[in-house]
Amino acid sequence: MSLTPLQRLQVNDGLLITADRWQIAHGYHQQRQKIHYEALHQGGIVSGLGVSVGPVPEAASSKYRQPRWLTIQPGLAIDTWGNPIVVAHPESCYLSAQLTETTTIYIVLKHSDLSASERTGPDADIVQEAFQILEKNGPAEPGEIELCRVRLTPEATEILSPEDVFNPREDQLDLRYRQPVRVRSQRHATVSAWSPRSAVLTQFQSLFQALPGLYPALQAQAVKTSLQSDLTCIDYPDFTRLSRSNRSPIADYLRQGGTLLVQAASEALGSLYQVEAELRSAVAAGRLGTAGKLQAQAEQELADVQVCLHKEIETLAQPLRAFLDAEDLPAAGDGALTDSELITTPFAFSQLPTLHGIPIGLYSWGGLLLLVGPLPQVWSGYDLPRHELRDAQELGINLLHFAARRRQMHTLLASAAE
């Protein structure tokens, strides 16, 4: 978005209106409208603009008399910068691509103005806002609206309507990726993996798909280079084996606002979490009834389990604490999430969820997080009960939100210091 200050015309009695001043007066309102739209909305289709296999126009030359014609129905779209694109009448479009290998072809709509040479007659001074329909072999760029795509094969002689609109085959129209006009997300999170062999980015992709429905204010994407994202994921064994040359870049990454998520699997800790959850339920149920020896015994057992749990967490966290001490990073506290944004924003958790019968543990020392349990693994696990899947997704969104917000605040502080 342009940060150039706006200029408007100061009108006084006797002001001489010239073409330049007229442009300033009207351009001011047009620019304000674009800034407003670009700040709060994302471009897309408002209505109509259906795409169908069309007839060969009678005026088409012999070269183009193949069943590769599409018909774009009337409709309205708005591009990235707030320009309305009005298609008032059906438009024909010919797929001209001649391929040597199967390629995805994109049909996109783009705003344009009629050039001076195209404006003739009594209304030659009127600029008509127009559009272009483009055929591309790459996705829509900013300012372009995707209408459809086709996975085109070299031997294709005609374009077909899909038999199953949710699963189109090659050489069939694919309308699944058309984007409607929507509110612009106000925060963007990026995720990377320390190890290129890690499956965690695939797991995060499943979480990203849930964002538009659960929390549209946040967008997220995976990036290939570790330590170049808001959140970097590393397996616990990889973290414990970090070389001295790798520790310093990670420490700098944390100082600059990055978040490192260390994923650990501990059967002993998982069992203790499970026993603690059962004892908590038993104690809570007993407090609603008559207190007695069983109640006191359950409370004592809960206290004993919590001591064991604390010791196990201390053992698991010891490499993380040693790293923080060695790199002179804040390491105070036991990592508890009391009042942390990780469990309050945007979704509030009174306690962390249990997934597949395994309680999740999450601990924080600034930007260094320790995750115990199969949280990323279940984001695509539709065999989970609905409430468990939703809890897992919401906790994952909290992680993304925390990492993006932490990086943003560090960036703002750094900018102010420069």
Helices and strands as residue ranges (DSSP letters): H 19-40, E 41-42, E 44-48, E 51-53, G 62-64, E 69-72, E 75-78, E 84-87, E 91-94, E 103-113, G 116-118, E 129-136, E 144-152, E 173-174, E 182-183, E 187-193, H 200-214, E 218-222, E 231-235, H 236-240, H 244-255, E 259-264, H 267-287, H 293-326, G 341-343, E 354-355, E 358-359, E 361-365, E 368-372, G 376-378, H 386-417
